[in-house]
């Protein structure tokens, strides 16, 4: 691959697989050749569970969405630039890790995304991974989107900002008005490290301080610092606005760290979180919790209705979760990749839904933009 | 033999309204209002509920409020401290009654 940073190509002498490069709570399903590495095995497992109200489309119909879920206007152009990551969190729905050196977007696909972006009215480009910063074309992609006047989001694991090659990123982001959306499962240490690996919390606080130092998280609309919290276990995300107030208070009091807003999202029963649910005998109970907490008020705001999601290899999906389950978007007519993307056909698609979708409709609703109700 | 406590009772707690619907409704309305954010946050109320659940040793309540406290953003350290508060009051309640014992002993003894 072209200049990818991986286990054979250390970042400034640091092996991404080492604990120095980032905490490791688990190993990827892929590296372990686990049965659940296959998306089809994950879907089969979910589908085979005995659930009283486990048919997502039938549940939607009961609340008035007959004929499946249909898209709203496209707002968010989400690009998953690859699965490479300096961390290996226990709950990762991407199954990202330092071993994922193949599944990373090349320059031609990045440029195809930019060309396709020009054919849409999406106002925001949401760049995710893995750790998207590790992709060698990341800065080119950000610059191209900023030049087009798009709001750019970097979904950041925080610890990557401490790697020598990326220490300039906070300032680089600030100069471009990039919104930084950071993973932090809890404002206290225990729950954060349990999910993301020992030492994550401490490094995350350090990275947040660096972002604060260049003006992030201080109410400046051009330097927005958003924290993204998902529960560290088989329970639902809490009330976003109430948790935000407690987090702001807690982080400022304990560390002098400030941020602008908190997004809460539920863990999706996909990939490594799915494996954890199975291993801890939580799967049945968690799926019951999700289906029992189905919230009709969360449906309209589902992110798949306003999002397009591109994978590292240029395939197009309704959302990042469907992407990880290999459930490609089904636009009217022929399926397309980002290379021959047809925005109009895409706008007329029916969104692909399966049982994992209950994760986004449970409780206050859940999305890459936080709660949806 | 079937256990007296069955976890599946908890999600069906609402069925208790079958025998006295009005009272059931009043209880659950009240219960919901109690745990809404007020002068105390939902997290603080969840921690109090968890501590009281251990005091009354209600397995259903411990199940419900362990999940509830986590969902309201508490972590294991906060939850354990809350239980120690209940424990301290419980133990203290025994010990402070020792003052009555002391009084009896002083009255009766030489």
Interface residues (C-beta under 8 A of the other chain):
Chain A: X186 X188 X190 X191 X231 X233 X235 X236 X237 X238 X239 X242 X243 X245 X246 X247 X292
Chain B: X11 X37 X41 X42 X43 X67 X70 X71 X72 X73 X75 X76 X77 X78
